[in-house]
C-alpha cells in the first residue's frame, strides 16, 4: 500500500497514494491508529498539523507569516522527527512518498526571515502597497496586525517550549 506525506491545512499529513489505500482509508487519512501508528505518534502528528496551520498570517494569508526564523527551524526539525517516526512505525506495511521534502530540507535563512517579519510588522501598509493588497486605513491595519501578532507570540512561546523539551 502506498501513502504520501504532505503538509496541508488538514488534520493529517498522510494521504492515499494508490487506489487500494484510498479504498481502505479514504484520500486524506484521518484514521491514523488504523494505519498502525502509536498514540504518541498520533499526538505528535496532531501537534505538527496544528502548528503548520498557523504558518499562514491570520490577518491576510498573502502577508508574511508571523513565524520567526527560529520557529521555522524548530518546526522543520520537529516535522522531520515526526516523519521519521511515521516511517519507523509503518515499517514495510506502507511505502511512504515524501511530498513535503522541500519544506523539510530547505535551509532556513533565520536572519532574513526575522528581518522581513520585523519590516512587515513595522509598516504593514507599506508591504500592502508594494504587493497590491487592499486595506482600509493604515492605522486600522497596523492595529489588526499588532493584535494578531500578539496572539501569535503567545502561541509561539508555548510551542517553542514544547519543541525544545
N, CA, C and O atoms as a DFTB+ gen file, in Angstrom:
660 C
 N C O
     1  1       0.845      -1.174       0.000
     2  2       0.000       0.000       0.000
     3  2       0.893       1.239       0.000
     4  3       2.009       1.224       0.518
     5  1       0.373       2.306      -0.591
     6  2       1.187       3.500      -0.769
     7  2       0.528       4.720      -0.122
     8  3      -0.682       4.929      -0.216
     9  1       1.370       5.510       0.536
    10  2       0.953       6.759       1.165
    11  2       1.826       7.883       0.652
    12  3       2.919       7.659       0.132
    13  1       1.323       9.093       0.807
    14  2       2.189      10.261       0.613
    15  2       2.090      11.116       1.868
    16  3       1.025      11.248       2.471
    17  1       3.213      11.688       2.241
    18  2       3.323      12.592       3.375
    19  2       3.332      13.990       2.787
    20  3       4.240      14.356       2.041
    21  1       2.304      14.777       3.131
    22  2       2.123      16.086       2.528
    23  2       1.564      17.037       3.577
    24  3       0.515      16.766       4.161
    25  1       2.239      18.127       3.818
    26  2       1.753      19.126       4.763
    27  2       0.735      20.006       4.053
    28  3       1.038      20.668       3.060
    29  1      -0.478      19.995       4.589
    30  2      -1.562      20.797       4.055
    31  2      -2.378      21.263       5.255
    32  3      -2.078      20.875       6.384
    33  1      -3.352      22.044       5.047
    34  2      -4.124      22.619       6.153
    35  2      -5.285      21.692       6.505
    36  3      -6.453      22.075       6.442
    37  1      -4.931      20.458       6.879
    38  2      -5.873      19.422       7.264
    39  2      -5.428      18.847       8.602
    40  3      -4.478      19.340       9.210
    41  1      -6.114      17.806       9.058
    42  2      -5.772      17.171      10.333
    43  2      -4.668      16.129      10.199
    44  3      -4.101      15.698      11.204
    45  1      -4.362      15.726       8.992
    46  2      -3.407      14.641       8.791
    47  2      -2.484      14.939       7.616
    48  3      -2.916      15.474       6.595
    49  1      -1.202      14.585       7.771
    50  2      -0.273      14.754       6.657
    51  2      -0.206      13.518       5.753
    52  3       0.574      13.478       4.802
    53  1      -1.029      12.515       6.060
    54  2      -0.964      11.263       5.299
    55  2      -2.143      11.158       4.344
    56  3      -3.300      11.367       4.708
    57  1      -1.797      10.827       3.115
    58  2      -2.771      10.771       2.027
    59  2      -2.577       9.454       1.280
    60  3      -1.461       8.946       1.179
    61  1      -3.665       8.914       0.764
    62  2      -3.570       7.712      -0.070
    63  2      -2.791       8.053      -1.330
    64  3      -2.947       9.128      -1.909
    65  1      -1.947       7.109      -1.740
    66  2      -1.142       7.335      -2.945
    67  2      -1.341       6.190      -3.943
    68  3      -0.572       6.038      -4.892
    69  1      -2.371       5.400      -3.715
    70  2      -2.783       4.380      -4.675
    71  2      -4.246       4.025      -4.399
    72  3      -4.787       4.366      -3.347
    73  1      -4.867       3.352      -5.331
    74  2      -6.304       3.049      -5.231
    75  2      -6.613       2.133      -4.045
    76  3      -7.633       2.323      -3.382
    77  1      -5.773       1.159      -3.766
    78  2      -6.026       0.222      -2.663
    79  2      -6.025       0.950      -1.323
    80  3      -6.884       0.697      -0.479
    81  1      -5.077       1.841      -1.126
    82  2      -5.009       2.597       0.124
    83  2      -6.203       3.538       0.232
    84  3      -6.796       3.665       1.303
    85  1      -6.561       4.197      -0.869
    86  2      -7.705       5.102      -0.843
    87  2      -8.994       4.349      -0.560
    88  3      -9.852       4.843       0.172
    89  1      -9.138       3.175      -1.124
    90  2     -10.333       2.373      -0.901
    91  2     -10.473       1.987       0.573
    92  3     -11.579       1.969       1.113
    93  1      -9.365       1.684       1.209
    94  2      -9.402       1.230       2.608
    95  2      -9.479       2.381       3.605
    96  3     -10.181       2.276       4.611
    97  1      -8.763       3.487       3.340
    98  2      -8.634       4.561       4.331
    99  2      -9.213       5.905       3.898
   100  3      -9.320       6.809       4.726
   101  1      -9.584       6.067       2.646
   102  2     -10.004       7.361       2.130
   103  2      -8.797       8.113       1.602
   104  3      -7.666       7.639       1.708
   105  1      -9.040       9.284       1.034
   106  2      -7.932      10.024       0.411
   107  2      -7.038      10.695       1.445
   108  3      -5.840      10.413       1.490
   109  1      -7.589      11.575       2.277
   110  2      -6.804      12.153       3.384
   111  2      -7.078      11.265       4.593
   112  3      -8.212      11.174       5.064
   113  1      -6.053      10.628       5.079
   114  2      -6.212       9.578       6.080
   115  2      -6.245      10.175       7.480
   116  3      -5.256      10.721       7.969
   117  1      -7.406      10.057       8.107
   118  2      -7.568      10.555       9.472
   119  2      -7.575       9.420      10.494
   120  3      -7.399       9.670      11.686
   121  1      -7.774       8.180      10.053
   122  2      -7.715       7.023      10.952
   123  2      -6.259       6.586      11.084
   124  3      -5.846       5.563      10.539
   125  1      -5.500       7.384      11.818
   126  2      -4.068       7.126      11.946
   127  2      -3.787       5.868      12.762
   128  3      -2.811       5.164      12.503
   129  1      -4.632       5.586      13.740
   130  2      -4.477       4.349      14.515
   131  2      -4.718       3.139      13.611
   132  3      -4.059       2.110      13.757
   133  1      -5.655       3.266      12.686
   134  2      -5.934       2.184      11.745
   135  2      -4.749       1.852      10.849
   136  3      -4.628       0.730      10.358
   137  1      -3.883       2.825      10.640
   138  2      -2.661       2.573       9.871
   139  2      -1.648       1.776      10.682
   140  3      -0.759       1.129      10.128
   141  1      -1.798       1.834      12.011
   142  2      -0.840       1.154      12.881
   143  2       0.093       2.102      13.613
   144  3       1.090       1.670      14.192
   145  1      -0.220       3.386      13.592
   146  2       0.622       4.352      14.299
   147  2       0.290       4.354      15.787
   148  3      -0.863       4.172      16.178
   149  1       1.316       4.562      16.612
   150  2       1.166       4.575      18.064
   151  2       0.481       5.866      18.519
   152  3       0.569       6.890      17.841
   153  1      -0.200       5.816      19.662
   154  2      -0.886       7.013      20.177
   155  2       0.042       8.222      20.338
   156  3      -0.362       9.343      20.031
   157  1       1.258       8.021      20.808
   158  2       2.190       9.146      20.959
   159  2       2.522       9.776      19.608
   160  3       2.614      10.998      19.493
   161  1       2.697       8.953      18.608
   162  2       2.985       9.468      17.262
   163  2       1.777      10.220      16.722
   164  3       1.923      11.265      16.090
   165  1       0.594       9.694      16.969
   166  2      -0.629      10.371      16.526
   167  2      -0.734      11.734      17.202
   168  3      -1.083      12.721      16.555
   169  1      -0.434      11.794      18.501
   170  2      -0.433      13.087      19.205
   171  2       0.565      14.047      18.581
   172  3       0.270      15.231      18.416
   173  1       1.749      13.544      18.233
   174  2       2.771      14.385      17.610
   175  2       2.316      14.875      16.232
   176  3       2.565      16.020      15.856
   177  1       1.653      14.001      15.496
   178  2       1.122      14.392      14.180
   179  2       0.092      15.509      14.341
   180  3       0.115      16.492      13.601
   181  1      -0.809      15.354      15.309
   182  2      -1.832      16.390      15.513
   183  2      -1.200      17.723      15.913
   184  3      -1.628      18.777      15.442
   185  1      -0.192      17.683      16.771
   186  2       0.507      18.906      17.157
   187  2       1.194      19.533      15.940
   188  3       1.122      20.745      15.735
   189  1       1.855      18.707      15.143
   190  2       2.542      19.207      13.946
   191  2       1.553      19.885      13.002
   192  3       1.835      20.959      12.471
   193  1       0.400      19.262      12.795
   194  2      -0.573      19.828      11.870
   195  2      -1.212      21.091      12.444
   196  3      -1.516      22.025      11.702
   197  1      -1.416      21.122      13.755
   198  2      -1.926      22.342      14.386
   199  2      -0.931      23.485      14.182
   200  3      -1.316      24.600      13.833
   201  1       0.342      23.197      14.403
   202  2       1.372      24.217      14.205
   203  2       1.421      24.668      12.751
   204  3       1.455      25.865      12.466
   205  1       1.423      23.707      11.838
   206  2       1.513      24.051      10.422
   207  2       0.338      24.926       9.996
   208  3       0.488      25.796       9.139
   209  1      -0.817      24.701      10.586
   210  2      -1.989      25.511      10.288
   211  2      -1.815      26.975      10.657
   212  3      -2.554      27.835      10.179
   213  1      -0.843      27.251      11.502
   214  2      -0.582      28.617      11.951
   215  2       0.525      29.315      11.148
   216  3       0.901      30.442      11.473
   217  1       1.041      28.669      10.122
   218  2       2.105      29.291       9.334
   219  2       1.570      30.462       8.508
   220  3       2.304      31.404       8.209
   221  1       0.297      30.398       8.144
   222  2      -0.298      31.494       7.369
   223  2      -0.629      32.672       8.270
   224  3      -1.053      32.492       9.412
   225  1      -0.436      33.862       7.758
   226  2      -0.754      35.070       8.505
   227  2      -2.267      35.139       8.717
   228  3      -3.027      35.053       7.752
   229  1      -2.718      35.293       9.977
   230  2      -4.159      35.295      10.246
   231  2      -4.888      36.564       9.803
   232  3      -6.113      36.555       9.678
   233  1      -4.164      37.642       9.567
   234  2      -4.802      38.881       9.117
   235  2      -5.146      38.760       7.634
   236  3      -6.250      39.102       7.209
   237  1      -4.200      38.277       6.868
   238  2      -4.387      38.072       5.434
   239  2      -3.327      37.066       4.994
   240  3      -2.136      37.277       5.224
   241  1      -3.751      35.989       4.372
   242  2      -2.830      34.899       4.049
   243  2      -1.711      35.315       3.104
   244  3      -0.686      34.637       3.029
   245  1      -1.888      36.413       2.384
   246  2      -0.847      36.893       1.488
   247  2       0.238      37.694       2.201
   248  3       1.262      38.031       1.606
   249  1       0.012      37.994       3.462
   250  2       1.035      38.692       4.260
   251  2       2.082      37.697       4.736
   252  3       1.821      36.494       4.775
   253  1       3.261      38.184       5.095
   254  2       4.291      37.278       5.611
   255  2       3.809      36.542       6.864
   256  3       3.030      37.062       7.663
   257  1       4.297      35.333       6.996
   258  2       4.000      34.541       8.188
   259  2       4.547      35.252       9.416
   260  3       5.548      35.965       9.339
   261  1       3.885      35.053      10.547
   262  2       4.389      35.580      11.808
   263  2       5.493      34.691      12.382
   264  3       6.113      35.053      13.383
   265  1       5.745      33.550      11.772
   266  2       6.777      32.647      12.281
   267  2       8.144      33.312      12.223
   268  3       8.521      33.894      11.206
   269  1       8.864      33.223      13.300
   270  2      10.257      33.690      13.320
   271  2      11.121      32.652      12.606
   272  3      10.680      31.533      12.347
   273  1      12.326      33.032      12.299
   274  2      13.265      32.076      11.713
   275  2      13.482      30.890      12.634
   276  3      13.573      29.749      12.180
   277  1      13.565      31.162      13.931
   278  2      13.755      30.086      14.906
   279  2      12.562      29.137      14.889
   280  3      12.738      27.922      14.982
   281  1      11.348      29.679      14.773
   282  2      10.165      28.828      14.732
   283  2      10.195      27.939      13.496
   284  3       9.854      26.759      13.578
   285  1      10.596      28.488      12.350
   286  2      10.729      27.671      11.148
   287  2      11.732      26.547      11.372
   288  3      11.477      25.404      10.994
   289  1      12.872      26.863      11.985
   290  2      13.886      25.837      12.256
   291  2      13.356      24.752      13.190
   292  3      13.514      23.561      12.922
   293  1      12.732      25.168      14.278
   294  2      12.201      24.200      15.239
   295  2      11.123      23.334      14.607
   296  3      11.087      22.123      14.824
   297  1      10.248      23.953      13.827
   298  2       9.189      23.186      13.168
   299  2       9.794      22.201      12.177
   300  3       9.359      21.052      12.103
   301  1      10.778      22.633      11.426
   302  2      11.397      21.753      10.443
   303  2      11.996      20.521      11.134
   304  3      11.813      19.395      10.669
   305  1      12.703      20.737      12.231
   306  2      13.272      19.602      12.980
   307  2      12.165      18.686      13.507
   308  3      12.250      17.463      13.397
   309  1      11.132      19.295      14.076
   310  2      10.024      18.526      14.631
   311  2       9.319      17.723      13.538
   312  3       9.048      16.536      13.722
   313  1       9.023      18.352      12.410
   314  2       8.327      17.669      11.316
   315  2       9.170      16.518      10.768
   316  3       8.633      15.468      10.416
   317  1      10.479      16.709      10.695
   318  2      11.358      15.620      10.262
   319  2      11.323      14.461      11.254
   320  3      11.318      13.295      10.858
   321  1      11.300      14.789      12.540
   322  2      11.218      13.756      13.581
   323  2       9.910      12.985      13.453
   324  3       9.905      11.756      13.520
   325  1       8.809      13.696      13.271
   326  2       7.504      13.050      13.133
   327  2       7.480      12.180      11.877
   328  3       6.981      11.055      11.908
   329  1       8.012      12.694      10.789
   330  2       8.058      11.922       9.542
   331  2       8.849      10.628       9.751
   332  3       8.436       9.564       9.290
   333  1       9.971      10.723      10.438
   334  2      10.788       9.528      10.682
   335  2      10.042       8.537      11.577
   336  3      10.122       7.328      11.361
   337  1       9.316       9.042      12.585
   338  2       8.506       8.164      13.439
   339  2       7.471       7.427      12.598
   340  3       7.251       6.230      12.786
   341  1       6.842       8.134      11.681
   342  2       5.850       7.503      10.802
   343  2       6.497       6.381      10.002
   344  3       5.967       5.271       9.929
   345  1       7.640       6.678       9.405
   346  2       8.338       5.658       8.618
   347  2       8.708       4.457       9.478
   348  3       8.524       3.312       9.066
   349  1       9.227       4.718      10.667
   350  2       9.642       3.629      11.561
   351  2       8.467       2.755      11.969
   352  3       8.592       1.531      12.023
   353  1       7.334       3.369      12.255
   354  2       6.186       2.615      12.751
   355  2       5.406       1.902      11.651
   356  3       4.811       0.853      11.896
   357  1       5.404       2.453      10.463
   358  2       4.660       1.806       9.387
   359  2       5.468       0.699       8.726
   360  3       4.931      -0.157       8.023
   361  1       6.791       0.740       8.974
   362  2       7.653      -0.346       8.509
   363  2       7.447      -0.689       7.061
   364  3       7.433       0.172       6.182
   365  1       7.289      -1.961       6.840
   366  2       7.138      -2.439       5.465
   367  2       5.680      -2.532       5.026
   368  3       5.390      -2.975       3.915
   369  1       4.762      -2.113       5.899
   370  2       3.341      -2.183       5.547
   371  2       2.957      -1.156       4.489
   372  3       2.034      -1.370       3.704
   373  1       3.677      -0.039       4.479
   374  2       3.361       1.040       3.555
   375  2       4.628       1.606       2.940
   376  3       5.679       1.678       3.577
   377  1       4.499       2.001       1.699
   378  2       5.542       2.789       1.036
   379  2       5.100       4.246       1.184
   380  3       3.986       4.595       0.793
   381  1       5.961       5.097       1.743
   382  2       5.588       6.485       2.010
   383  2       6.435       7.413       1.143
   384  3       7.661       7.442       1.257
   385  1       5.771       8.164       0.283
   386  2       6.447       9.152      -0.556
   387  2       6.425      10.497       0.167
   388  3       5.365      10.953       0.598
   389  1       7.564      11.119       0.299
   390  2       7.671      12.404       0.997
   391  2       7.410      13.546       0.013
   392  3       8.280      13.900      -0.782
   393  1       6.210      14.116       0.072
   394  2       5.862      15.247      -0.784
   395  2       6.127      16.577      -0.077
   396  3       5.863      17.641      -0.638
   397  1       6.645      16.523       1.147
   398  2       6.982      17.737       1.891
   399  2       8.497      17.897       1.973
   400  3       9.006      18.666       2.789
   401  1       9.199      17.178       1.136
   402  2      10.656      17.138       1.213
   403  2      11.295      18.529       1.148
   404  3      12.196      18.829       1.932
   405  1      10.848      19.362       0.242
   406  2      11.441      20.699       0.125
   407  2      11.243      21.479       1.416
   408  3      12.172      22.125       1.901
   409  1      10.041      21.425       1.974
   410  2       9.768      22.155       3.212
   411  2      10.588      21.607       4.368
   412  3      10.988      22.356       5.259
   413  1      10.839      20.302       4.358
   414  2      11.551      19.663       5.468
   415  2      13.065      19.735       5.332
   416  3      13.780      19.490       6.304
   417  1      13.564      20.063       4.154
   418  2      15.012      20.018       3.964
   419  2      15.640      21.345       3.532
   420  3      16.855      21.512       3.638
   421  1      14.836      22.282       3.052
   422  2      15.449      23.521       2.560
   423  2      16.084      24.293       3.718
   424  3      15.543      24.318       4.823
   425  1      17.217      24.913       3.462
   426  2      17.869      25.692       4.522
   427  2      16.970      26.846       4.976
   428  3      16.296      27.484       4.167
   429  1      16.978      27.094       6.269
   430  2      16.185      28.176       6.846
   431  2      17.094      29.395       7.001
   432  3      18.115      29.325       7.685
   433  1      16.732      30.492       6.380
   434  2      17.501      31.726       6.482
   435  2      16.926      32.560       7.628
   436  3      16.131      33.476       7.418
   437  1      17.353      32.214       8.845
   438  2      16.779      32.790      10.056
   439  2      16.834      34.314      10.041
   440  3      15.819      34.970      10.273
   441  1      17.995      34.880       9.774
   442  2      18.136      36.336       9.817
   443  2      17.260      37.020       8.771
   444  3      16.660      38.060       9.043
   445  1      17.187      36.440       7.583
   446  2      16.366      37.025       6.512
   447  2      14.887      36.984       6.901
   448  3      14.172      37.973       6.743
   449  1      14.437      35.844       7.406
   450  2      13.039      35.702       7.821
   451  2      12.718      36.711       8.919
   452  3      11.700      37.400       8.867
   453  1      13.595      36.787       9.905
   454  2      13.365      37.700      11.022
   455  2      13.346      39.155      10.569
   456  3      12.523      39.937      11.046
   457  1      14.233      39.527       9.663
   458  2      14.285      40.906       9.167
   459  2      13.022      41.242       8.371
   460  3      12.443      42.314       8.549
   461  1      12.598      40.338       7.504
   462  2      11.385      40.579       6.714
   463  2      10.162      40.699       7.617
   464  3       9.281      41.522       7.369
   465  1      10.109      39.874       8.666
   466  2       8.996      39.958       9.604
   467  2       9.012      41.293      10.336
   468  3       7.973      41.940      10.466
   469  1      10.166      41.706      10.809
   470  2      10.266      42.991      11.511
   471  2       9.857      44.153      10.613
   472  3       9.167      45.070      11.059
   473  1      10.279      44.120       9.353
   474  2       9.922      45.186       8.414
   475  2       8.411      45.203       8.182
   476  3       7.800      46.270       8.123
   477  1       7.812      44.019       8.050
   478  2       6.367      43.951       7.858
   479  2       5.633      44.476       9.087
   480  3       4.699      45.269       8.965
   481  1       6.056      44.036      10.270
   482  2       5.386      44.461      11.498
   483  2       5.498      45.972      11.708
   484  3       4.579      46.605      12.227
   485  1       6.624      46.537      11.303
   486  2       6.825      47.979      11.467
   487  2       5.891      48.787      10.567
   488  3       5.436      49.865      10.951
   489  1       5.604      48.270       9.371
   490  2       4.784      49.027       8.427
   491  2       4.021      48.096       7.491
   492  3       4.386      47.954       6.324
   493  1       2.961      47.461       7.998
   494  2       2.198      46.547       7.136
   495  2       1.554      47.252       5.939
   496  3       1.318      46.623       4.907
   497  1       1.271      48.540       6.066
   498  2       0.681      49.274       4.935
   499  2       1.682      49.378       3.787
   500  3       1.303      49.267       2.621
   501  1       2.938      49.586       4.106
   502  2       3.971      49.659       3.058
   503  2       4.039      48.329       2.308
   504  3       4.075      48.304       1.078
   505  1       4.057      47.218       3.063
   506  2       4.065      45.898       2.426
   507  2       2.833      45.755       1.536
   508  3       2.934      45.298       0.398
   509  1       1.683      46.143       2.052
   510  2       0.426      46.031       1.301
   511  2       0.496      46.827       0.014
   512  3       0.140      46.325      -1.053
   513  1       0.954      48.070       0.109
   514  2       1.050      48.926      -1.074
   515  2       1.994      48.324      -2.116
   516  3       1.689      48.323      -3.309
   517  1       3.135      47.814      -1.665
   518  2       4.131      47.235      -2.582
   519  2       3.649      45.955      -3.236
   520  3       4.137      45.578      -4.301
   521  1       2.687      45.279      -2.602
   522  2       2.238      43.980      -3.098
   523  2       0.782      43.973      -3.554
   524  3       0.195      42.910      -3.755
   525  1       0.207      45.151      -3.716
   526  2      -1.135      45.256      -4.266
   527  2      -2.240      44.724      -3.369
   528  3      -3.277      44.275      -3.858
   529  1      -2.022      44.772      -2.043
   530  2      -3.042      44.311      -1.101
   531  2      -3.878      45.512      -0.677
   532  3      -3.344      46.518      -0.208
   533  1      -5.181      45.400      -0.844
   534  2      -6.086      46.486      -0.492
   535  2      -6.436      46.371       0.986
   536  3      -6.679      45.275       1.490
   537  1      -6.460      47.495       1.672
   538  2      -6.779      47.528       3.098
   539  2      -7.547      48.806       3.379
   540  3      -7.620      49.702       2.539
   541  1      -8.124      48.877       4.586
   542  2      -8.864      50.084       4.967
   543  2      -7.900      51.211       5.241
   544  3      -7.308      51.765       4.314
   545  1      -7.736      51.555       6.499
   546  2      -6.800      52.621       6.848
   547  2      -5.494      52.022       7.359
   548  3      -5.451      50.891       7.844
   549  1      -4.429      52.817       7.235
   550  2      -3.118      52.384       7.735
   551  2      -3.197      52.075       9.223
   552  3      -2.631      51.089       9.694
   553  1      -3.904      52.926       9.957
   554  2      -3.991      52.783      11.406
   555  2      -4.731      51.500      11.788
   556  3      -4.290      50.766      12.672
   557  1      -5.844      51.236      11.127
   558  2      -6.626      50.031      11.428
   559  2      -5.841      48.772      11.070
   560  3      -5.879      47.778      11.795
   561  1      -5.133      48.825       9.949
   562  2      -4.318      47.681       9.543
   563  2      -3.230      47.410      10.574
   564  3      -3.008      46.266      10.972
   565  1      -2.557      48.467      10.998
   566  2      -1.485      48.311      11.995
   567  2      -2.045      47.732      13.294
   568  3      -1.419      46.859      13.896
   569  1      -3.203      48.200      13.730
   570  2      -3.830      47.666      14.942
   571  2      -4.187      46.187      14.777
   572  3      -3.959      45.389      15.686
   573  1      -4.745      45.824      13.623
   574  2      -5.103      44.427      13.369
   575  2      -3.866      43.528      13.369
   576  3      -3.863      42.457      13.975
   577  1      -2.829      43.976      12.690
   578  2      -1.594      43.190      12.617
   579  2      -0.968      43.059      13.998
   580  3      -0.556      41.968      14.392
   581  1      -0.894      44.161      14.736
   582  2      -0.297      44.114      16.081
   583  2      -1.074      43.181      17.009
   584  3      -0.474      42.420      17.769
   585  1      -2.393      43.237      16.951
   586  2      -3.215      42.380      17.810
   587  2      -3.018      40.904      17.447
   588  3      -2.836      40.064      18.327
   589  1      -3.054      40.600      16.172
   590  2      -2.880      39.209      15.732
   591  2      -1.476      38.712      16.058
   592  3      -1.294      37.556      16.440
   593  1      -0.493      39.582      15.907
   594  2       0.879      39.181      16.223
   595  2       1.034      38.914      17.727
   596  3       1.753      37.995      18.120
   597  1       0.378      39.696      18.549
   598  2       0.416      39.468      19.989
   599  2      -0.125      38.095      20.364
   600  3       0.437      37.407      21.215
   601  1      -1.221      37.702      19.721
   602  2      -1.788      36.362      19.946
   603  2      -0.789      35.304      19.478
   604  3      -0.561      34.305      20.159
   605  1      -0.201      35.540      18.309
   606  2       0.762      34.581      17.761
   607  2       1.960      34.401      18.693
   608  3       2.387      33.271      18.929
   609  1       2.506      35.492      19.223
   610  2       3.696      35.408      20.079
   611  2       3.441      34.492      21.273
   612  3       4.320      33.726      21.668
   613  1       2.245      34.567      21.846
   614  2       1.911      33.681      22.970
   615  2       1.899      32.220      22.525
   616  3       2.422      31.357      23.230
   617  1       1.314      31.934      21.373
   618  2       1.306      30.565      20.849
   619  2       2.732      30.095      20.587
   620  3       3.117      28.987      20.962
   621  1       3.507      30.960      19.935
   622  2       4.866      30.582      19.577
   623  2       5.680      30.269      20.821
   624  3       6.440      29.301      20.824
   625  1       5.544      31.055      21.869
   626  2       6.302      30.800      23.091
   627  2       5.957      29.425      23.651
   628  3       6.847      28.693      24.085
   629  1       4.688      29.071      23.646
   630  2       4.279      27.756      24.131
   631  2       4.830      26.636      23.269
   632  3       5.313      25.625      23.780
   633  1       4.756      26.821      21.954
   634  2       5.254      25.778      21.062
   635  2       6.767      25.651      21.124
   636  3       7.293      24.539      21.071
   637  1       7.473      26.763      21.236
   638  2       8.929      26.696      21.345
   639  2       9.314      25.911      22.588
   640  3      10.247      25.109      22.562
   641  1       8.590      26.144      23.673
   642  2       8.858      25.406      24.902
   643  2       8.657      23.895      24.680
   644  3       9.479      23.085      25.106
   645  1       7.575      23.537      24.022
   646  2       7.291      22.127      23.741
   647  2       8.349      21.549      22.808
   648  3       8.836      20.444      23.044
   649  1       8.708      22.263      21.769
   650  2       9.643      21.747      20.780
   651  2      11.076      21.650      21.311
   652  3      11.861      20.829      20.835
   653  1      11.410      22.475      22.282
   654  2      12.768      22.422      22.825
   655  2      12.905      21.411      23.952
   656  3      14.016      21.133      24.403
   657  1      11.782      20.857      24.412
   658  2      11.872      19.891      25.519
   659  2      12.152      18.495      25.026
   660  3      12.257      17.567      25.828
